[in-house]
Amino acid sequence: MPFDTKGSTTSAGVSDAPVAIQQSRNRPRSFLTSNIDQGQTLLQLTVYCFLTGFTSAPTFLACYLWCGFQTGGLVQLSLAVARLFASSPRDTTFHKPDQQALTSLLSFLVGTSLGRIGDKVGPRRRWWIMSATFFMSLLTMAAALCAHFSAGPSIAEFRTEAGWQDALGMAALGFASASLGLQFGTAVVLTTVYVELVNDPKLFLPKLVKSRDHRLMAILAVFTGGMCSAAIVFATSSAVAFGVCSGLRIISMLTWLLVPSDVTA
């Protein structure tokens, strides 16, 4: 569900909920079909950052893959190809970890391609953003069910003993990756955020600075999401963590009703 959030991560404000409620009462149908005020989506984008960490933690604990950060998976696939040209004995086996990396990457791309629907219907349309968020919740719930019935463990002690190597485990990884692929247009690429944060000329000013503080919020949200999700996995299982994530996405979907319409559109 991609739309331009560069300005939102640096200058967005907290949603003016009373205005949004009044708009929804006056014209409920047009409220759902209207464009959101992109300058008041700080809460929603911060929640998305939290859910990025929350969704990625179970996949790493199970099979050492970040379903929301595909750079590592791509490099892992390049290493698999490099093994074909290694010296004797040549390893031509397509190992399970490589299969998992390919599954995650392809699923992520499928999820991202679904997000392109927003370009056709309007990337800032409220009904589209809410519908896409709801579909993310369904994908995460599908990941929870597959992880629950998979024979693989939720926590892999060593890379050589990675879980989710059966069909259901692969499906859990695929659904989780697709959910973040669909979200990716509004998630934050942390490498970019780190670079912009460190090079912010107002980095050390002892006062509120939106360009710095909002980036710090994004980083903290991803960190907190991963920590909370890992705690759930350690206490129960990855299936429970994905189930909780699915519920949080429903709540996230409802928060878009608190964002006022863009009256300038």
N, C-alpha and C positions, 0 to 999 in steps of 0.2 A: 504494500500500500504506500508507494513512494510519493512524497511531496516534499518540497524544499523546506528543510528545517534548519538551514544554516543560520538564518536570523533568529530562529526560535531558541537555539541553544546559547545564543549570546545576548539576546535582548528581550526574551520572552518574559511576560509577567504572569502572575497567578491568575487563574480564571476568575472573571467577575460573575460569580454564580447567580446573584440576584438578577442581573441583566438577562442572563440566559433563561432563567425561569420565567421572567416576564415575557420574553420573546416567544417561548414555547406555549404560553397560555394564550397569547394573542393570536398567533398563527401557527398551530401545531404542525400542520403538513408542510408549510413552507419552511418551518424551523428545521425539520429533518432533511429537507432537500437543499438547504442553504449551505454556503461555504462557511467554514468555521473562521473565527478571528485567529489567525495564525500567531498573533502577538501575545495570545493569552493561553498558551498550551504548555507552560512550564511544568505543571503538575503531571500532565499526561505523558510528556516526553521523559520525565524523571522516572515515572512508573515503568515505562518501556525499558529504560536502562536497567532498572531493578530486575525486570523479567528476563532481560538478556542474560544476566548473571545467573538468575534462578534456573533458567532452562538449560544453560550450558554445563552447570556443575554436575548433574547426574550422568551426562554422557561422558565426561572426562573421568569420573570415578569408576565407571563401568568399563570403558574401553580406551581411555586416554585420547579422546578426540573432543575438541571444542566444537559443538554443533553450530555455534554462532560466529565462529572465527575460522574461516576456511583457508587461511594462509598455510597453517601447519599441515592440514590435510593435503593440500596441493603439493607441498614439498615432499610429503611422505610418498605420494604417488610418483613423483620424479625419482625418488630413491628406488622405488620398485622397478622402474624402467632401467635405471642405472645398473641394477643387479644383472640385467641381461647381458651387459657388456663387461662384466667383471671377469677376472682371470679364473682359471680352472680351480675348483669345480664350479661351473656356471649354474646359478640358481634360477630356474625358469618357473618356479612355483608362484602362483598369485596368492600370497599369504592372506589369512583372515584379516589382520589389521589393515592391509592394503585394500581389501574388499570393503571393509568398514569405511575407510577414508573415501573411497569412490562413492559408496552409497550416501554418505553424508553430503558430499559435494554436489552430487546430482540432485538429491532431494532439496538441498538449499536452493539450487538454481531453479528447480520447478516451483518452489514457493515464491521465489523472486519474480518469476514469469507471471504467476497469478496476480502479483501486485501491479502488473502493468495494466490490469483492467481499470485501475484508477485513472490512468491517462485518458481512457475513453469516456468514462462517466463523470470525470471531474475529481482530481486527486484530493481536493479539500472539501468535498461533499460530506456532510455529517453522516448521512445514511451509509455511504460507502465505507468510511472509516470505522463506523460501528460494526458493519457487516463483516469487514475484513478482520476486525478484532475478535468477533464471535467465531469466525472460521479458524482463527489461530487457537482459540480455546478448544475447538473440536479436534484439531490436529494434536494438541497437547494431551487431550484425554485419550485419543487413540494411542499415543505413545505410552501413556500410563497403563492401558489395558495390555498392550503388547509386552511391556516390561514385566507386568505382573505374571503373565502366563509364559514368559520366556524361561528357559532352563538355566540361563546364565546368571551369575551373581550380580548384585548391585554395585559391589566394590571389588575391584581387581587389585590384588596385593602387588602383582608384578605385571609388567607389560607383556610378558610371555604367557600370562594367565588371564588375558583380557576376557571380560564377559560379553554377552550378547552376540555370540558367534552362530547361534541358530537363526532360523528364518524370522522368528518373532522378535528376537533381539535386534536383528538388522532392521526390521520394520519399526521398532521403537526408536532407533537412531534416526531412521529416515523421516518419521513423522515429526520428531523434535527439531530436526534440521529444517524441514519445510516450514514449520511454524515460525522460526526465526528468519527464514528467507523472506516470508511474506511480511514480516515486521521490519525488515532491514532498512526500508526507506525512512523509518523514523527512529531507528536505533542509532547509537553513536559509535563511530569508528574510533576506538580509544587511542590508537596511535596518532591520529590527527589531533585529537583533543590534547594529548600530552605535549605535542610539539607546539600547538597554539598556546597552551597554558604556560609553558616554560618561557616562551618568547613574548608573553604579554608584558608590555611596558609598565603595566599597573599591578604586576604580580605581587609586590611587597607593600603596596599601599595599605595602611592600617584603617581602612574604611570599606564599606560595601562597594564592590565593583562587579557589575553584571557580567562582563566578558570573562572575568576570572572566576567568580563565585558559581556561575552556572556550569562551567566546565568541571569545577571541583564537585559540584552536586552530581553530575553525570558519573564521574569516576567513583564517588562514594556509593552511589546507587548500585552500580554494577558489582562492586566489592561486597556490599551488604547482601545483595541478591544471591550471589554465589555462596556466601557464608551461611545464610539462612537455609538455602536448599541443601547444602552439604550436611548441615546439622540434622535435617529431616531424614536424609539418606542414611546417615550413621545410626540414627535412632530407629528407623523403620526400614524403608526400601526406596529405590528410585521410583517405583510405581506410585507410592504415596506422594513423593515430591512432585511428580508430574501432575498428579491429581490436584494437589494444592495449587500448583501453577495454573491449571485450567480454571479453577475457581477465581484466582486472582485476575485472570484475563477477563472474566465476566465482569468483575468489579471495574476493571480498567475500561471496558466497553461502556459501562454506564457513566463513567466520569466525563465522557465526551458530551453528555447532555448538559454539563455545567459550563461548557465553553460558549460564549456568545457568538452570534452570527456576525459575519463581516458585513457591516452596513455599507461599506464602500464598494463591494463587489457588484 
